[in-house]
Structure formats: structure tokens, C-alpha cells
């Protein structure tokens, strides 16, 4: 039996950054796929064919088998053949950076263990007073805005940025630079966020030579910044993650410069951008669902459940790619050795077989088997920190927030890898 193929319009939709900026359009496509094409081959002009994996159970199955479905063989995020060829010329690999995300055994576990203890719940508890102090600072700033602000650009991006920069050891004065570089990295396909403001948005941005050059320039800016950090921490070690990376050793040798710089980049960028997206996405959902806002306000014990639901609802990381190292049977289909697969986390997080009324936002949803942090060996190293940050902020904000509504149109970023609200003008009453 031949493998099912996605209709061309669905295949293009799931990779089109502009579709991810339209929640109705992208979730409409995912719903159609789960019903009619749960595991199917997608073909997009100029790109290598790939399996589109839209069901929760299949995403879990693949994620658990890290030796069979690997990260480093091909690009770990969706890209075009032309872009891959350009990257290969630059780095000799399919990756502009080589972080934990792009690593396979045995390297992955060796690099992960360097910083893992920093992000364990028992060690994060010592950060809680600092998180709550920062949360109060940012909610106070919101209160000083005279009843209106952009919740994304005034609150949601800055609070988690300050947290991860504290942990890394980056001075507060450098935060605007870190934010700009992160937005250029993850928002490269969004005309408002990418480095080249006049670059084409949507799928056209993936196809252009300029897109790779722009990303490379952003990565190089990151590398130059953290190279200076490395030199400083080797001369003057501190109690921060930057010192761990700068002075860390793998098999008795200092980290390779490319891998070390990549480590900084993934912690600095992903360490705040995904949390800020879920924070803003959670507030967006509360505004859209005033009964849930009231439920949370009346019962603060629901806060952990609200945080999980906000992360499920937003699902900032839209996909990761995997490469099969051997033939494998899944859902009655044969995935062949060397096949490329796309794990569609937002689809898995709306799977009707797993979530009761998946298109309803419920602050008391239980159970909540969200896929937003991945699963298996590559589960997000910062998941506990992200949840702790969000709880601290909303613990401070919700009791003080008497009312809130949109004060203009909220908008999502046009990005098919890391996506979230980019504009959210709001009007509110706050104590």
C-alpha cells in the first residue's frame, strides 16, 4: 500500500509562517489532518519531502525513540534544500548552530548534564524569591502605565528575559541587544521581527538566499557577544551558567568553540522567548474567556493548572524535525530509513483523542498531557523554570487585576518554528 500524501494546500499551510500567524487557519489545517491524514507525506516545492505527524500518540512514540529518530542527521527545523546547501557551505553541517537541540547520543547527554542541575526543581527553589521580586517589579510597571499598555512589548518579553539573563550572568544593560537578536533569530520570517525589515514574509522568506545570510549574521552577533563572555568567565568565574559553559569540559577537553557558542545561544534565546510567548498567550486566552479569568481570580489554587493550559494553548515551539535511522512501522505505514519527519506539537496539543474539548481554554483542565516541552531525552531542560516564572508573574498580577480587555487587535508572529503573540494592546484596571 502506498503512503498517503497530504493535499498540496495542507502541505504548504503547515510550513507557511503566515499561516501560523492565523490561529483559525493553522488549526483548521491541523484538525483536517488529524481526521483524514494523521500520518502522511508532505511535498513542498523546493523542499525535501517529509512525514507530517499530527497525532499526540505518534509524536510521543517518535519522541521516545531517540536512537531511531535522530536530530543531527538533517536540519532539526523545517527548511528548503537551497537553504540547507547554503548552511552546509558555512558550517559543514545542516545546522547554523549545534546546541542540545541538534545533538544526538552520546554528545547530547554529555552536554546536557553540564547545566542540567541548574534547572532541576530542587535547585530552582532558591530562585523563587528573586522571581517574585521581579514579577512585582513588572506588574508595578504595568500599573504605572495609566491603564493601557502592550502586554507583549511592555511586560511579557522583559520579565522572562531578565530571569534567564540573571541565570546566565548577562548584565541588564545588554538585555535590549539579547531581545533584538532573539527576535531576529526566531522571527526571521516575520517582516516586522526579522533582521531585514523589508524582507518578504511567509514562505517566500524561507526560500530566499537573504534569509540564510540574515540568520547567519544574527548567529554571528550572538557568537561575538558570548565569546567575550567566555573570556571573562575563564578569567573571573562566577556562580552563573555562563561560567559553567565557559569552563566546562567534555571528555576532559574544553567545549569546542562552535558548540559552546551554540549552547549560549539556545539558553539565551529559547530560555526567554518561549516563556514570554506562553505568558502573553495565557493573558490573551484569559481576555477571550472572561469566565475563566474570574474562575482563576476566585480560586488562586488553580494557578498551576492555568499555567499548563496557557502553555498547551500557545504551544510556542511549533515543530521539530527528526530523521529515521531505520525502517519503522507507525499507524500502518512504513517510515523508511533516512526519511524526514515533522512533529507538529500544536496539532498534538489539540488532539481530540487526548484532550476533552481541546478548543476550549480551561484553567482547571485535568489531566493535561501537553506536548509543548517535547518528550524523552530531548524534553525541554528549562520546563520547570518556565512554569515557575509564569506562576510567579500571574500570582502577582491576577489578584491585582480588576479587569482587562483588548485595546486594539492582538497579533501573532509569522513564524513556523517558534511562534507567539507579537502585539497585544490592552486596557485594564489594576490595583
RODRENNU-792745 format. One record per residue (C-alpha): residue in one letter; x, y, z. Coordinates in steps of 0.001 Angstrom, whole numbers, m for minus. Each point is the difference from the previous one (the first is absolute). Layout:
BEGIN
+----+---------+---------+---------+
| aa |    east |   north |      up |
+----+---------+---------+---------+
|  a |       X |       Y |       Z |
...
+----+---------+---------+---------+
# end
This chain:
BEGIN
+----+---------+---------+---------+
| aa |    east |   north |      up |
+----+---------+---------+---------+
|  x |       0 |       0 |       0 |
|  x |    1413 |    3394 |    m989 |
|  x |     485 |    2612 |    2700 |
|  x |   m2714 |    2683 |     249 |
|  x |     952 |    3445 |   m1240 |
|  x |   m1234 |    3300 |    1398 |
|  x |   m1959 |    2145 |   m2441 |
|  x |    2259 |    2755 |   m1306 |
|  x |   m1918 |    2778 |    1751 |
|  x |     343 |   m1667 |    3411 |
|  x |    3690 |    m743 |    m539 |
|  x |     690 |    3630 |    m814 |
|  x |   m2160 |    1304 |    2838 |
|  x |    1833 |   m1823 |    2791 |
|  x |    3376 |    1430 |   m1066 |
|  x |   m1197 |    3479 |    m975 |
|  x |    1002 |    2480 |    2743 |
|  x |   m2991 |    2188 |    m884 |
|  x |   m2366 |   m2881 |     772 |
|  x |    1440 |    m222 |    3525 |
|  x |    m892 |    3667 |     463 |
|  x |   m3659 |    m954 |    m558 |
|  x |   m1198 |   m2357 |    2758 |
|  x |   m3210 |    m885 |   m1813 |
|  x |    1777 |    m885 |   m3228 |
|  x |    2784 |   m2101 |    1503 |
|  x |   m2216 |   m1886 |    2446 |
|  x |   m2526 |    m600 |   m2753 |
|  x |    2753 |   m1694 |   m1979 |
|  x |    1143 |   m2055 |    2975 |
|  x |   m3567 |   m1113 |     776 |
|  x |    m442 |   m1166 |   m3598 |
|  x |    3287 |   m1881 |     179 |
|  x |    m813 |   m1792 |    3257 |
|  x |   m3318 |   m1151 |   m1454 |
|  x |    1032 |    m950 |   m3533 |
|  x |    3822 |     m30 |    m260 |
|  x |    1389 |    m730 |    3494 |
|  x |    3310 |   m1275 |   m1378 |
|  x |     707 |    1034 |   m3562 |
|  x |    2814 |    1079 |   m2300 |
|  x |     136 |    3727 |    m744 |
|  x |    1617 |    1323 |   m3143 |
|  x |     833 |    3695 |    m343 |
|  x |    1797 |    1418 |   m3010 |
|  x |    3693 |     567 |     652 |
|  x |      m5 |   m2147 |    3154 |
|  x |     750 |   m3595 |     896 |
|  x |   m3200 |   m2043 |     488 |
|  x |    m838 |    m734 |    3626 |
|  x |   m2496 |   m1885 |    2132 |
|  x |   m2474 |    2336 |    1698 |
|  x |    m736 |   m1453 |    3455 |
|  x |   m3146 |    1577 |    1433 |
|  x |   m1255 |   m2441 |    2666 |
|  x |     955 |     195 |    3682 |
|  x |     736 |   m3744 |     296 |
|  x |    2259 |     m35 |   m3063 |
|  x |    1960 |    3047 |    1133 |
|  x |     577 |   m1709 |    3347 |
|  x |     999 |   m3274 |   m1657 |
|  x |    2623 |    1682 |   m2163 |
|  x |    1263 |    2232 |    2827 |
|  x |     681 |   m2984 |    2255 |
|  x |    2314 |   m1662 |   m2542 |
|  x |    3018 |    2259 |    m234 |
|  x |    2288 |   m2622 |   m1502 |
|  x |   m2486 |    m732 |   m2780 |
|  x |   m1143 |    3567 |    m720 |
|  x |    2993 |    2307 |     183 |
|  x |     457 |    3767 |      89 |
|  x |    3417 |     649 |   m1486 |
|  x |    m116 |   m1878 |   m3311 |
|  x |   m2020 |    2646 |   m1861 |
|  x |   m1295 |    3432 |     923 |
|  x |   m1869 |     m91 |    3308 |
|  x |   m2384 |    2701 |   m1228 |
|  x |   m1831 |     150 |   m3311 |
|  x |    1952 |    1656 |   m2784 |
|  x |     498 |    m105 |   m3755 |
|  x |    2565 |   m1976 |   m1965 |
|  x |    1682 |    3218 |   m1135 |
|  x |     231 |    1321 |    3558 |
|  x |    1473 |   m3297 |    1215 |
|  x |    2638 |     133 |   m2731 |
|  x |     956 |    3516 |    1070 |
|  x |     257 |   m1007 |    3647 |
|  x |    2140 |   m3017 |    m913 |
|  x |    2444 |    2339 |   m1735 |
|  x |     200 |    2168 |    3114 |
|  x |     227 |   m2570 |    2808 |
|  x |     594 |   m3341 |   m1697 |
|  x |   m3196 |   m1260 |    1645 |
|  x |   m3746 |     538 |    m623 |
|  x |     m61 |    2298 |    3065 |
|  x |     898 |    3670 |     505 |
|  x |     450 |    m838 |    3686 |
|  x |     669 |   m3298 |    1733 |
|  x |   m1779 |     104 |    3333 |
|  x |   m1731 |   m2646 |    2109 |
|  x |   m2841 |     163 |   m2524 |
|  x |    2218 |   m1181 |   m2866 |
|  x |    1980 |   m2620 |    1958 |
|  x |    m435 |   m3766 |     129 |
|  x |    1553 |   m2612 |    2313 |
|  x |    2623 |     m92 |    1354 |
|  x |     629 |    3766 |    m300 |
|  x |   m3484 |    1039 |    1088 |
|  x |     158 |   m1467 |    3495 |
|  x |    3578 |    1206 |     554 |
|  x |    m906 |    3596 |    m837 |
|  x |   m3378 |     m68 |    1736 |
|  x |    1441 |   m1109 |    3332 |
|  x |    2262 |    3079 |     120 |
|  x |   m2876 |    2343 |     853 |
|  x |   m2815 |   m2386 |     894 |
|  x |     352 |     441 |    3766 |
|  x |    m676 |    3729 |    m359 |
|  x |   m3485 |    m757 |   m1313 |
|  x |   m1100 |   m2756 |    2393 |
|  x |   m3015 |     922 |    2195 |
|  x |    1920 |    m398 |    3268 |
|  x |    2673 |    2453 |   m1166 |
|  x |   m2446 |    2432 |   m1565 |
|  x |   m1769 |     511 |    3336 |
|  x |    2812 |    2278 |    1147 |
|  x |    m889 |    2281 |   m2927 |
|  x |   m3640 |     373 |    1025 |
|  x |     484 |    3126 |    2185 |
|  x |    1804 |    1683 |   m2904 |
|  x |   m2739 |   m1029 |   m2460 |
|  x |   m2690 |    1433 |    2244 |
|  x |    1982 |    3194 |     454 |
|  x |     326 |     385 |   m3769 |
|  x |   m3669 |    m867 |    m511 |
|  x |   m1014 |    2818 |    2342 |
|  x |    2299 |    2432 |   m1802 |
|  x |   m1586 |    m737 |   m3376 |
|  x |   m3569 |      14 |    1291 |
|  x |     726 |    3324 |    1740 |
|  x |    1251 |    1337 |   m3336 |
|  x |   m3229 |   m1150 |   m1595 |
|  x |   m1909 |    1858 |    2718 |
|  x |    1988 |    3159 |    m768 |
|  x |   m1132 |     m66 |   m3651 |
|  x |   m3260 |    1823 |     833 |
|  x |   m2328 |   m2796 |   m1020 |
|  x |    1354 |   m1013 |   m3399 |
|  x |    3084 |   m1663 |   m1442 |
|  x |    1152 |   m2597 |   m2476 |
|  x |      99 |   m3102 |    2159 |
|  x |    2593 |   m1629 |   m2282 |
|  x |    2509 |    2792 |    m437 |
|  x |    m462 |    1571 |    3451 |
|  x |    m257 |   m3091 |    2227 |
|  x |     132 |   m3464 |   m1548 |
|  x |    3345 |     277 |   m1799 |
|  x |    1959 |    1792 |    2721 |
|  x |    m796 |   m2032 |    3099 |
|  x |    1205 |   m3444 |   m1217 |
|  x |    2886 |    1702 |   m1791 |
|  x |    1231 |    1443 |    3301 |
|  x |    m349 |   m3404 |    1686 |
|  x |    2093 |   m1962 |   m2514 |
|  x |    2568 |    2797 |    m267 |
|  x |     368 |    m106 |    3789 |
|  x |     661 |   m3734 |    m194 |
|  x |    2419 |     349 |   m2903 |
|  x |    1761 |    2964 |    1561 |
|  x |    m732 |    2527 |   m2761 |
|  x |    m173 |    3614 |    1256 |
|  x |   m3384 |    1717 |    m106 |
|  x |    1377 |    2713 |   m2277 |
|  x |     485 |   m2601 |   m2751 |
|  x |   m3582 |   m1290 |      89 |
|  x |   m1286 |    2138 |   m2914 |
|  x |    2765 |   m1469 |   m2159 |
|  x |    m910 |   m3558 |    1063 |
|  x |   m3683 |     637 |    m705 |
|  x |     730 |    1442 |   m3445 |
|  x |    2215 |   m2940 |    m967 |
|  x |   m2560 |   m2540 |    1274 |
|  x |   m2793 |    1614 |   m1989 |
|  x |    2199 |      m6 |   m3094 |
|  x |     805 |   m3681 |     535 |
|  x |   m3488 |   m1338 |     694 |
|  x |   m1882 |    2662 |   m1956 |
|  x |    2132 |    m100 |   m3138 |
|  x |   m3065 |    m727 |   m2158 |
|  x |   m2035 |    2849 |    1509 |
|  x |     541 |    3292 |   m1869 |
|  x |    m335 |    1978 |    3251 |
|  x |    2348 |   m2140 |    2090 |
|  x |    2637 |   m1244 |   m2433 |
|  x |    3349 |    1723 |    m498 |
|  x |    m909 |    1181 |   m3493 |
|  x |   m3168 |    1991 |     596 |
|  x |    m863 |     115 |   m3701 |
|  x |     517 |   m3737 |    m528 |
|  x |   m2957 |   m1991 |   m1303 |
|  x |   m2135 |   m1585 |    2650 |
|  x |   m1537 |   m3452 |     m36 |
|  x |    1299 |   m2932 |   m2013 |
|  x |    1929 |    2324 |   m2313 |
|  x |    2295 |     883 |    2886 |
|  x |     972 |   m3652 |     354 |
|  x |     932 |    m220 |   m3671 |
|  x |    2285 |    3021 |    m259 |
|  x |    3808 |      27 |     143 |
|  x |    m329 |    3150 |    2071 |
|  x |   m1805 |   m1939 |    2737 |
|  x |    2979 |   m2264 |     665 |
|  x |    2442 |    2905 |    m186 |
|  x |   m2124 |    1944 |    2467 |
|  x |    m177 |   m2929 |    2421 |
|  x |    3725 |    m556 |    m285 |
|  x |     655 |    3658 |     835 |
|  x |   m2239 |    m267 |    3054 |
|  x |    1749 |   m3178 |    1176 |
|  x |    3390 |    1647 |    m483 |
|  x |   m1098 |    2962 |    2119 |
|  x |   m1010 |   m2456 |    2719 |
|  x |    3335 |   m1805 |    m323 |
|  x |    2045 |    3194 |     249 |
|  x |   m1867 |    1096 |    3096 |
|  x |     359 |   m3313 |    1793 |
|  x |    3620 |    m410 |   m1037 |
|  x |     733 |    3058 |    2139 |
|  x |   m2063 |   m1518 |    2821 |
|  x |    2047 |   m3214 |    m254 |
|  x |    3300 |    1857 |     265 |
|  x |   m1251 |    1906 |    3036 |
|  x |   m1336 |   m3091 |    1802 |
|  x |    3197 |   m1955 |    m587 |
|  x |    1943 |    2809 |    1596 |
|  x |   m2617 |     806 |    2666 |
|  x |   m2403 |   m2933 |     611 |
|  x |   m3300 |     791 |    1719 |
|  x |   m2978 |   m1911 |    1304 |
|  x |   m1869 |      73 |   m3326 |
|  x |    m696 |   m2246 |   m2968 |
|  x |    2361 |    1962 |   m2254 |
|  x |    2874 |   m1058 |    2274 |
|  x |   m1133 |   m3627 |    m230 |
|  x |      79 |      96 |   m3802 |
|  x |    3226 |    2014 |    m217 |
|  x |    1876 |   m2344 |    2330 |
|  x |   m1837 |   m3240 |    m796 |
|  x |    1735 |   m3062 |   m1419 |
|  x |   m1183 |   m2851 |   m2207 |
|  x |    2100 |   m3170 |     175 |
|  x |    2630 |    1998 |    1873 |
|  x |     251 |    2741 |   m2633 |
|  x |   m1459 |    3552 |     m34 |
|  x |   m3157 |     402 |   m2061 |
|  x |     560 |     427 |   m3712 |
|  x |    m492 |    3754 |    m718 |
|  x |   m2865 |    m624 |   m2453 |
|  x |   m1813 |   m2249 |    2466 |
|  x |     642 |    2355 |    2917 |
|  x |   m1348 |    3016 |   m1873 |
|  x |   m2996 |   m2042 |   m1132 |
|  x |    m675 |    m960 |    3624 |
|  x |    m139 |    3662 |     999 |
|  x |   m2297 |     829 |   m2897 |
|  x |   m2606 |   m2659 |     751 |
|  x |    m124 |     897 |    3706 |
|  x |     m61 |    3749 |    m607 |
|  x |   m2565 |     m68 |   m2813 |
|  x |   m2283 |   m2962 |     697 |
|  x |     381 |     607 |    3732 |
|  x |   m2225 |    3049 |    m138 |
|  x |   m1796 |     160 |   m3348 |
|  x |   m2155 |   m3082 |     492 |
|  x |    m920 |    1045 |    3554 |
|  x |    m927 |    3511 |   m1102 |
|  x |   m2180 |   m1504 |   m2754 |
|  x |   m1857 |   m2239 |    2458 |
|  x |    m374 |    2883 |    2461 |
|  x |   m1542 |    2234 |   m2644 |
|  x |   m2031 |   m2877 |   m1418 |
|  x |   m1411 |    m739 |    3450 |
|  x |   m1099 |    3599 |     457 |
|  x |   m1523 |      27 |   m3496 |
|  x |   m2037 |   m3095 |     925 |
|  x |   m1187 |    1537 |    3288 |
|  x |   m1197 |    3104 |   m1842 |
|  x |   m1839 |   m2172 |   m2537 |
|  x |   m1505 |   m2083 |    2821 |
|  x |   m1142 |    2331 |    2801 |
|  x |   m1724 |   m2847 |    1868 |
|  x |    3354 |   m1797 |     236 |
|  x |    1654 |    3219 |    1147 |
|  x |   m2581 |     304 |    2779 |
|  x |     427 |   m3666 |     906 |
|  x |    3748 |     489 |     393 |
|  x |    m396 |    3248 |    1902 |
|  x |   m2485 |   m1606 |    2412 |
|  x |    2167 |   m3087 |     554 |
|  x |    3776 |     650 |      11 |
|  x |     605 |   m3721 |     596 |
|  x |    m751 |    m477 |   m3718 |
|  x |    3158 |    1907 |    m979 |
|  x |    2170 |   m3068 |    m831 |
|  x |   m2774 |   m1363 |   m2209 |
|  x |    m414 |    3375 |   m1704 |
|  x |    3724 |     128 |    m770 |
|  x |     m72 |   m3463 |   m1579 |
|  x |   m3075 |     929 |   m2009 |
|  x |    1615 |    3234 |   m1210 |
|  x |    3010 |   m1980 |   m1196 |
|  x |   m2214 |   m2593 |   m1740 |
|  x |   m2164 |    2712 |   m1539 |
|  x |    2923 |    2012 |   m1376 |
|  x |    2474 |   m2800 |    m845 |
|  x |    2841 |    2392 |    m914 |
|  x |    2226 |   m2689 |   m1558 |
|  x |   m1988 |    m971 |   m3075 |
|  x |    2094 |   m2908 |   m1224 |
|  x |    3249 |   m1894 |      50 |
|  x |    1292 |   m2230 |   m2770 |
|  x |    1349 |   m3515 |     502 |
|  x |    1860 |   m2383 |   m2350 |
|  x |    m630 |   m3747 |      m6 |
|  x |    3077 |   m2221 |     345 |
|  x |   m1876 |   m3194 |    m910 |
|  x |   m3352 |   m1097 |   m1405 |
|  x |   m2861 |     258 |    2504 |
|  x |   m3693 |    m889 |     m60 |
|  x |   m2319 |    2697 |    1342 |
|  x |   m3764 |     281 |    m434 |
|  x |     105 |   m2706 |   m2670 |
|  x |    2585 |    1894 |   m2064 |
|  x |    3688 |    m746 |    m590 |
|  x |    2291 |    2877 |     815 |
|  x |    3168 |    m710 |   m1968 |
|  x |    3604 |     399 |    1110 |
|  x |    1149 |    3604 |    m680 |
|  x |   m3573 |    1331 |    m144 |
|  x |    m529 |    3450 |    1493 |
|  x |   m2863 |     570 |    2461 |
|  x |   m1709 |    3117 |    1352 |
|  x |   m1429 |    m235 |    3536 |
|  x |   m2935 |    2430 |     101 |
|  x |    m348 |     892 |    3677 |
|  x |   m2941 |    2454 |    m321 |
|  x |   m1986 |   m2738 |   m1722 |
|  x |     867 |   m2540 |    2668 |
|  x |   m1094 |    2495 |    2641 |
|  x |   m3475 |     199 |   m1575 |
|  x |    m411 |   m3732 |    m577 |
|  x |   m3629 |    m906 |     661 |
|  x |     989 |   m3509 |    1117 |
|  x |    2103 |    1399 |    2856 |
|  x |   m1571 |    3306 |    1045 |
|  x |   m3627 |     508 |     995 |
|  x |   m1353 |    2965 |   m2000 |
|  x |    3502 |     875 |   m1258 |
|  x |   m1091 |    3327 |   m1494 |
|  x |   m1257 |    1291 |    3337 |
|  x |    2387 |    1788 |    2343 |
|  x |    m454 |   m1445 |    3502 |
|  x |    2027 |    1262 |    2961 |
|  x |    m976 |   m3169 |    1891 |
|  x |     718 |   m2499 |   m2804 |
|  x |     974 |   m3375 |    1445 |
|  x |    1696 |   m2078 |   m1159 |
|  x |    2033 |    2168 |   m2343 |
|  x |    2428 |   m2124 |   m2005 |
|  x |    1558 |    2908 |   m1848 |
|  x |    2812 |    m573 |   m2484 |
|  x |    1358 |    3543 |      43 |
|  x |    3286 |    m944 |    1693 |
|  x |     642 |   m3038 |   m2160 |
|  x |     552 |   m3434 |    1463 |
|  x |    2756 |   m2530 |     575 |
|  x |    3697 |     853 |      53 |
|  x |    m617 |    3335 |   m1699 |
|  x |   m2663 |    1233 |    2428 |
|  x |     569 |    3720 |     604 |
|  x |    2698 |     532 |    2621 |
|  x |   m1680 |    3228 |    1135 |
|  x |   m3584 |   m1223 |     406 |
|  x |     m49 |     311 |    3810 |
|  x |    1498 |    3484 |    m132 |
|  x |   m2558 |    1111 |   m2602 |
|  x |   m2919 |   m1167 |    2134 |
|  x |    1468 |    1566 |    3140 |
|  x |     460 |    3345 |   m1770 |
|  x |   m3548 |      34 |   m1296 |
|  x |   m1477 |    m951 |    3367 |
|  x |    1942 |    2763 |    1747 |
|  x |   m1122 |    2635 |   m2496 |
|  x |   m3671 |    m964 |     m36 |
|  x |     m38 |    m521 |    3786 |
|  x |     910 |    3668 |     225 |
|  x |   m2145 |    1238 |   m2888 |
|  x |   m3349 |   m1792 |     254 |
|  x |    m959 |    1130 |    3558 |
|  x |     768 |    3617 |    m955 |
|  x |   m1668 |     m82 |   m3409 |
|  x |   m3636 |    1107 |     289 |
|  x |    m782 |     m69 |   m3712 |
|  x |    1792 |    m245 |   m3348 |
|  x |   m1025 |     169 |   m3667 |
|  x |    1619 |     474 |   m3379 |
|  x |     729 |    3574 |   m1018 |
|  x |     695 |    m838 |   m3627 |
|  x |     600 |   m3141 |   m2019 |
|  x |    2378 |   m2582 |    1522 |
|  x |    2285 |   m1670 |   m2530 |
|  x |    2111 |   m3146 |    m207 |
|  x |    3452 |    m179 |   m1536 |
|  x |     386 |   m1435 |   m3482 |
|  x |    2309 |   m2869 |     924 |
|  x |    m298 |   m3761 |    m472 |
|  x |    2644 |   m1006 |    2580 |
|  x |    m388 |    2180 |    3108 |
|  x |   m3214 |    1995 |     m45 |
|  x |   m2050 |    2107 |    2385 |
|  x |   m1713 |    3361 |     513 |
|  x |    2034 |    2931 |   m1300 |
|  x |   m2520 |    2796 |     659 |
|  x |   m2631 |     136 |    2710 |
|  x |   m1326 |    3484 |     816 |
|  x |   m2126 |    m204 |    3145 |
|  x |   m2065 |    2277 |    2219 |
|  x |    m410 |    m951 |    3662 |
|  x |    m685 |     954 |    3594 |
|  x |    2669 |   m1028 |    2453 |
|  x |     664 |     568 |    3680 |
+----+---------+---------+---------+
# end
